[in-house]
Amino acid sequence: MKSVLTQKLVIMPRSRQLAAIMFTDIQGYTALMQQNEDSAIAIREKHRCIFNSTTEKHKGKILQYYGDGTLSIFDSAIDAVHCGIEMQLGFQQADLPVRIGIHTGDIIFSDEEIIGDGVNVASRIESLAMPGSVFVSDKVYDEIKNQESIETSLLQTFKLKNVEKPITVYAISNVGLIVPKRADIEGKTEKTGPSDQAEKSIAVLPFVNMSSDPEQEYFSDGITEEIINALCQIEGLKVTGRTSCFSFKGKDEKLSKIGKKLHVKTIMEGSVRKAGNRLRITIQLINVANEYHIWSETYDRELHDIFALQDEISTKVAERMKITLAGDQDAGLAQKPTTSLEAYEMLLKGRYFRQQGVEGFDKAKECFQKAIDLDRDYAQAYGELAILYSLLCIHKFIPTEQGFNQMVALSNEALSLDPSIPNSHIGLASYYFWYAWDWENALIEYEKELELGAPTTMFYPEYLAYLYGDFEKAITEAKSIVASDPLNINLLRPFAKICSLAQRQDDARTILHKILELNPQDSEAHRLQGESHLYDGNIKQSLIEFRKAEEISQGKGFALTDMIIALVLSGEKKEAERLFTDLRKRYDSNTAFAFEIGYIYHCFGENDKLFEWLERAYENQEFWLVSLKVDPAWDDVREDPRFQQLYNKMNFPK
């Protein structure tokens, strides 16, 4: 009997078979062969050894080896995918950069070759994949979607080279596998040319309020945000996130510089004039490279036409940027979320006040509630109020349990009225992750958000980092999310924290430096700078940053806790004890967490009190307990049975 290592081809002359077809390929093998032939051959043999044993285990049949790649088939798509998962994990452990693609289709065997459309499609899908990933076609997805042991992530629909119809491709997203973003995928797709691709990116700058009443600012800001949301629905158009766009509000900066900072080739500017029920909206679409106007238009409308107008503007942008709308987008990009214009204006006002930070929270809450009172079926209003309640919890304006219970109730109400509200899904995902510690439902809600559009928060990178310690994958995901909204401080902060936990302090400080360039008074960025210096043992510099953070935040946030830790480590115990008394007072007034108190006792070496307060933090369901698994601060007590008991109660994934 032939050895599997020497087997080259299984010939079944002139026969046809329906099968799950798998291609694998070692990235960079050709270049390596040119540099060091012996090393390349050793890598290939290691690849084949893992490939052969895994294929046999999952009832596959090896059809062909070709240099750095393989072709195999399986009777079952489920077996093929399970094989791909195990195989890829083995390749990663052996440090082999391998791509895997799987498709279900016809395969034809002749005397001299193996051919068929299914073979071509599987090959093209494999070429799209990245090292560490397993990509499958929509046909494979249909056969595996109900398998609890297989997790998937929708990528997009591709026009593959020499394949007649577009193919929807999914990445297998089981723990340990790479799930790249669309922008990172390179393969044998038919492209429209680099210039066409580059033009299909846009940033919408805040529309100027031309109304005589400056208090109409909320309306011009709101219309800008609504048009950004509508443009995000256009497949093939990269749209910069709201926060980055609004960072240029009121600034006189050249469009070429803005385009460079936001990595876009097209910018939309506009103005809004509102007088009673009459609107005038002026739009300009500008090529960043030469600042020439691609298109401009002035719209005079009644207020009740506002939803149709948003749709008209978005559709016109797609036309001018030569983007063909998908069939389901022809019906409209902008929704008509309410029949009450007054409720709609209240929603825009609420968003406007919420963006002002803690000072605007009370007014925002009032506006969102009024919008709901005016239209009890206004799903977006429930969703926006839910987001506000989560912020009220984080900033300790209301008790955690009360706030999260309100947030969940409002999110569920929003989704019962309109299941297509992504913010409500991400709100629930955050609740399950940070508060309920229900890891499975957290991921389910996040995946529902993904089905409705691109991610807008750092939920998934944080999920990977805190639950699995998979920092490399978390950082890859974070980079992709930040690319769509590069000046969004709310994305940059958690990105920096992940880098810091990964012991990549230089990367963390580079990100934090960028935040402080955007806002030198960002207290949390100063605090995280201090934390990064503390990880590196630079206590003196960490204290400087913690003091800045405490001064700016005026006692809100975690800067005082970190300052006490740094003082203890620097030997300044008296000042540390004095400040610890202040922190205890904050806890008594519900403006600090039990987790913080326990952390300080840990630094004082009083571990009995540490665990007493950590138990209290567990009873209070304090969100930072999520960090227990990966934060190096706990390394010296991990073997303590009390830590193990608490850790087990958190039910972290294995």
MOZIZI-V885279 format. One record per residue. N is the residue number from 0. RES is the residue in one letter. OMEGA is omega in whole degrees, 0 to 359 (none if undefined). BURIAL is # if it has 16 or more other ideal C-beta (glycine too) atoms within 10 Angstrom, else .. Layout:
[[N	RES	OMEGA	BURIAL] [N	RES	OMEGA	BURIAL]]
This chain:
[[0	M	182	.] [1	K	171	.] [2	S	180	.] [3	V	183	.] [4	L	181	.] [5	T	180	.] [6	Q	182	.] [7	K	188	.] [8	L	173	.] [9	V	185	.] [10	I	172	.] [11	M	191	.] [12	P	171	.] [13	R	177	.] [14	S	180	.] [15	R	182	.] [16	Q	173	#] [17	L	186	.] [18	A	168	#] [19	A	189	#] [20	I	181	#] [21	M	169	#] [22	F	170	#] [23	T	185	#] [24	D	178	#] [25	I	180	#] [26	Q	176	#] [27	G	185	.] [28	Y	183	#] [29	T	179	.] [30	A	180	.] [31	L	180	#] [32	M	180	#] [33	Q	183	.] [34	Q	186	.] [35	N	187	.] [36	E	182	.] [37	D	179	.] [38	S	180	.] [39	A	180	#] [40	I	179	.] [41	A	178	.] [42	I	180	#] [43	R	180	#] [44	E	177	.] [45	K	178	#] [46	H	183	#] [47	R	179	#] [48	C	178	.] [49	I	181	#] [50	F	184	#] [51	N	184	#] [52	S	181	.] [53	T	179	#] [54	T	179	#] [55	E	181	.] [56	K	184	.] [57	H	171	#] [58	K	178	.] [59	G	179	#] [60	K	180	.] [61	I	181	#] [62	L	188	#] [63	Q	166	#] [64	Y	176	#] [65	Y	179	.] [66	G	184	.] [67	D	186	#] [68	G	181	#] [69	T	172	#] [70	L	179	#] [71	S	179	#] [72	I	180	#] [73	F	176	#] [74	D	184	.] [75	S	176	#] [76	A	180	#] [77	I	177	#] [78	D	181	#] [79	A	182	#] [80	V	176	#] [81	H	177	#] [82	C	180	#] [83	G	179	#] [84	I	182	#] [85	E	180	#] [86	M	183	#] [87	Q	178	#] [88	L	176	#] [89	G	178	#] [90	F	181	#] [91	Q	179	#] [92	Q	179	.] [93	A	179	.] [94	D	178	.] [95	L	181	#] [96	P	187	#] [97	V	174	#] [98	R	180	#] [99	I	175	#] [100	G	183	#] [101	I	178	#] [102	H	175	#] [103	T	180	#] [104	G	180	#] [105	D	174	.] [106	I	185	#] [107	I	180	#] [108	F	172	#] [109	S	183	.] [110	D	189	.] [111	E	185	.] [112	E	175	.] [113	I	186	#] [114	I	178	.] [115	G	181	#] [116	D	180	.] [117	G	179	#] [118	V	180	#] [119	N	181	#] [120	V	179	#] [121	A	179	#] [122	S	180	#] [123	R	179	#] [124	I	178	#] [125	E	181	#] [126	S	176	#] [127	L	189	#] [128	A	176	#] [129	M	178	#] [130	P	180	#] [131	G	184	#] [132	S	172	#] [133	V	179	#] [134	F	178	#] [135	V	179	#] [136	S	179	#] [137	D	178	.] [138	K	177	#] [139	V	180	#] [140	Y	181	#] [141	D	182	.] [142	E	185	#] [143	I	191	#] [144	K	180	.] [145	N	180	.] [146	Q	183	.] [147	E	183	.] [148	S	182	.] [149	I	178	#] [150	E	182	#] [151	T	176	#] [152	S	179	#] [153	L	176	.] [154	L	175	#] [155	Q	177	.] [156	T	183	.] [157	F	169	#] [158	K	185	.] [159	L	181	#] [160	K	179	.] [161	N	174	.] [162	V	191	#] [163	E	185	.] [164	K	175	.] [165	P	181	.] [166	I	174	#] [167	T	186	.] [168	V	178	#] [169	Y	172	#] [170	A	172	#] [171	I	190	#] [172	S	175	#] [173	N	184	#] [174	V	179	.] [175	G	180	.] [176	L	178	#] [177	I	174	#] [178	V	183	#] [179	P	174	#] [180	K	184	#] [181	R	184	.] [182	A	183	.] [183	D	187	.] [184	I	176	#] [185	E	179	.] [186	G	186	#] [187	K	176	#] [188	T	175	#] [189	E	186	.] [190	K	180	.] [191	T	181	.] [192	G	186	.] [193	P	182	.] [194	S	179	.] [195	D	181	.] [196	Q	184	.] [197	A	183	.] [198	E	187	#] [199	K	175	#] [200	S	187	#] [201	I	170	#] [202	A	179	#] [203	V	180	#] [204	L	182	#] [205	P	179	#] [206	F	181	#] [207	V	176	#] [208	N	181	#] [209	M	180	#] [210	S	179	#] [211	S	182	.] [212	D	180	.] [213	P	180	.] [214	E	175	.] [215	Q	179	#] [216	E	180	#] [217	Y	185	#] [218	F	179	#] [219	S	177	#] [220	D	182	#] [221	G	179	#] [222	I	176	#] [223	T	182	#] [224	E	180	#] [225	E	180	#] [226	I	174	#] [227	I	180	#] [228	N	180	#] [229	A	180	#] [230	L	179	#] [231	C	180	#] [232	Q	184	#] [233	I	178	#] [234	E	178	.] [235	G	179	#] [236	L	177	#] [237	K	184	#] [238	V	178	#] [239	T	182	#] [240	G	184	#] [241	R	187	#] [242	T	179	#] [243	S	179	#] [244	C	184	#] [245	F	177	#] [246	S	179	#] [247	F	182	#] [248	K	178	.] [249	G	181	.] [250	K	179	.] [251	D	183	.] [252	E	181	.] [253	K	182	.] [254	L	180	#] [255	S	178	.] [256	K	178	.] [257	I	180	#] [258	G	179	#] [259	K	180	.] [260	K	183	#] [261	L	179	#] [262	H	178	.] [263	V	180	#] [264	K	183	#] [265	T	178	#] [266	I	173	#] [267	M	172	#] [268	E	178	#] [269	G	176	#] [270	S	180	#] [271	V	172	#] [272	R	181	#] [273	K	177	#] [274	A	184	.] [275	G	179	.] [276	N	180	.] [277	R	180	.] [278	L	166	#] [279	R	178	.] [280	I	178	#] [281	T	183	#] [282	I	173	#] [283	Q	177	#] [284	L	192	#] [285	I	174	#] [286	N	185	.] [287	V	187	#] [288	A	183	.] [289	N	180	.] [290	E	175	.] [291	Y	178	.] [292	H	176	.] [293	I	185	.] [294	W	172	.] [295	S	184	.] [296	E	173	.] [297	T	182	.] [298	Y	172	.] [299	D	186	.] [300	R	168	.] [301	E	182	.] [302	L	183	#] [303	H	177	.] [304	D	191	.] [305	I	182	#] [306	F	177	#] [307	A	180	.] [308	L	178	#] [309	Q	179	#] [310	D	181	#] [311	E	180	#] [312	I	182	#] [313	S	179	#] [314	T	179	#] [315	K	177	.] [316	V	179	#] [317	A	180	#] [318	E	183	.] [319	R	179	.] [320	M	175	#] [321	K	177	.] [322	I	178	#] [323	T	180	.] [324	L	176	#] [325	A	184	.] [326	G	182	.] [327	D	179	.] [328	Q	180	#] [329	D	182	.] [330	A	178	.] [331	G	179	#] [332	L	179	#] [333	A	181	#] [334	Q	170	#] [335	K	192	.] [336	P	183	#] [337	T	176	#] [338	T	181	.] [339	S	179	#] [340	L	178	#] [341	E	177	.] [342	A	179	#] [343	Y	179	#] [344	E	177	#] [345	M	178	#] [346	L	178	#] [347	L	178	#] [348	K	180	#] [349	G	178	#] [350	R	182	#] [351	Y	181	#] [352	F	180	#] [353	R	180	#] [354	Q	180	.] [355	Q	179	.] [356	G	188	.] [357	V	181	.] [358	E	184	.] [359	G	186	#] [360	F	182	#] [361	D	179	.] [362	K	179	.] [363	A	180	#] [364	K	179	#] [365	E	181	.] [366	C	180	#] [367	F	180	#] [368	Q	179	.] [369	K	177	#] [370	A	178	#] [371	I	179	#] [372	D	181	.] [373	L	179	#] [374	D	184	#] [375	R	179	.] [376	D	184	.] [377	Y	187	#] [378	A	183	#] [379	Q	181	#] [380	A	176	#] [381	Y	181	#] [382	G	180	#] [383	E	178	#] [384	L	177	#] [385	A	178	#] [386	I	180	#] [387	L	180	#] [388	Y	178	#] [389	S	177	#] [390	L	178	#] [391	L	177	#] [392	C	184	#] [393	I	182	.] [394	H	175	.] [395	K	176	#] [396	F	178	#] [397	I	179	.] [398	P	186	.] [399	T	183	#] [400	E	181	.] [401	Q	183	.] [402	G	182	#] [403	F	177	#] [404	N	176	.] [405	Q	181	#] [406	M	180	#] [407	V	180	#] [408	A	181	.] [409	L	179	#] [410	S	180	#] [411	N	178	.] [412	E	179	#] [413	A	183	#] [414	L	176	#] [415	S	178	.] [416	L	181	#] [417	D	183	#] [418	P	185	.] [419	S	180	.] [420	I	185	#] [421	P	182	#] [422	N	180	#] [423	S	178	#] [424	H	181	#] [425	I	175	#] [426	G	178	#] [427	L	178	#] [428	A	179	#] [429	S	178	#] [430	Y	182	#] [431	Y	184	#] [432	F	189	#] [433	W	188	#] [434	Y	184	#] [435	A	181	.] [436	W	177	#] [437	D	190	.] [438	W	183	#] [439	E	181	.] [440	N	176	.] [441	A	181	#] [442	L	179	#] [443	I	181	.] [444	E	178	#] [445	Y	180	#] [446	E	176	#] [447	K	177	#] [448	E	181	#] [449	L	179	#] [450	E	183	.] [451	L	180	.] [452	G	182	.] [453	A	180	#] [454	P	182	#] [455	T	179	#] [456	T	178	#] [457	M	184	#] [458	F	188	#] [459	Y	174	#] [460	P	178	#] [461	E	178	#] [462	Y	180	#] [463	L	184	#] [464	A	188	#] [465	Y	184	#] [466	L	185	#] [467	Y	184	#] [468	G	180	.] [469	D	188	#] [470	F	181	#] [471	E	180	.] [472	K	179	#] [473	A	181	#] [474	I	177	#] [475	T	179	#] [476	E	182	#] [477	A	179	#] [478	K	182	.] [479	S	181	#] [480	I	180	#] [481	V	182	#] [482	A	181	#] [483	S	181	#] [484	D	196	#] [485	P	180	#] [486	L	181	#] [487	N	183	#] [488	I	181	#] [489	N	172	.] [490	L	184	#] [491	L	181	#] [492	R	179	#] [493	P	176	#] [494	F	179	#] [495	A	180	#] [496	K	179	#] [497	I	178	#] [498	C	181	#] [499	S	178	#] [500	L	179	#] [501	A	182	#] [502	Q	174	.] [503	R	189	#] [504	Q	178	#] [505	D	178	.] [506	D	180	#] [507	A	183	#] [508	R	175	#] [509	T	179	.] [510	I	181	#] [511	L	176	#] [512	H	178	.] [513	K	178	#] [514	I	184	#] [515	L	170	.] [516	E	179	.] [517	L	181	.] [518	N	182	.] [519	P	182	.] [520	Q	179	.] [521	D	186	#] [522	S	183	#] [523	E	177	#] [524	A	176	#] [525	H	180	#] [526	R	180	#] [527	L	173	#] [528	Q	179	#] [529	G	180	#] [530	E	179	#] [531	S	177	#] [532	H	180	#] [533	L	177	#] [534	Y	181	#] [535	D	179	#] [536	G	179	.] [537	N	188	#] [538	I	182	#] [539	K	181	.] [540	Q	179	#] [541	S	179	#] [542	L	178	#] [543	I	182	.] [544	E	180	#] [545	F	179	#] [546	R	177	#] [547	K	182	#] [548	A	180	#] [549	E	179	#] [550	E	182	.] [551	I	185	#] [552	S	181	#] [553	Q	174	.] [554	G	178	.] [555	K	180	#] [556	G	189	#] [557	F	186	#] [558	A	182	#] [559	L	179	#] [560	T	181	#] [561	D	179	#] [562	M	179	#] [563	I	180	#] [564	I	181	#] [565	A	179	#] [566	L	178	#] [567	V	182	#] [568	L	180	.] [569	S	178	.] [570	G	181	.] [571	E	190	#] [572	K	183	.] [573	K	179	.] [574	E	179	.] [575	A	181	#] [576	E	178	.] [577	R	180	.] [578	L	178	#] [579	F	176	#] [580	T	178	.] [581	D	181	.] [582	L	178	#] [583	R	178	.] [584	K	178	.] [585	R	178	#] [586	Y	180	.] [587	D	179	.] [588	S	175	.] [589	N	176	.] [590	T	173	.] [591	A	185	#] [592	F	175	#] [593	A	178	#] [594	F	180	#] [595	E	181	#] [596	I	179	#] [597	G	180	#] [598	Y	180	#] [599	I	178	#] [600	Y	177	#] [601	H	180	#] [602	C	177	#] [603	F	180	#] [604	G	181	.] [605	E	188	.] [606	N	176	#] [607	D	178	.] [608	K	175	.] [609	L	185	#] [610	F	175	#] [611	E	181	.] [612	W	175	#] [613	L	176	#] [614	E	178	#] [615	R	178	#] [616	A	178	#] [617	Y	179	#] [618	E	179	.] [619	N	183	.] [620	Q	181	.] [621	E	194	#] [622	F	185	#] [623	W	173	.] [624	L	176	#] [625	V	184	#] [626	S	185	#] [627	L	187	#] [628	K	191	#] [629	V	184	#] [630	D	181	.] [631	P	179	.] [632	A	184	.] [633	W	187	#] [634	D	184	.] [635	D	177	.] [636	V	183	.] [637	R	182	.] [638	E	178	.] [639	D	181	.] [640	P	180	.] [641	R	176	.] [642	F	180	#] [643	Q	180	.] [644	Q	179	.] [645	L	180	#] [646	Y	180	#] [647	N	179	.] [648	K	179	.] [649	M	176	.] [650	N	177	.] [651	F	175	#] [652	P	180	.] [653	K	none	.]]
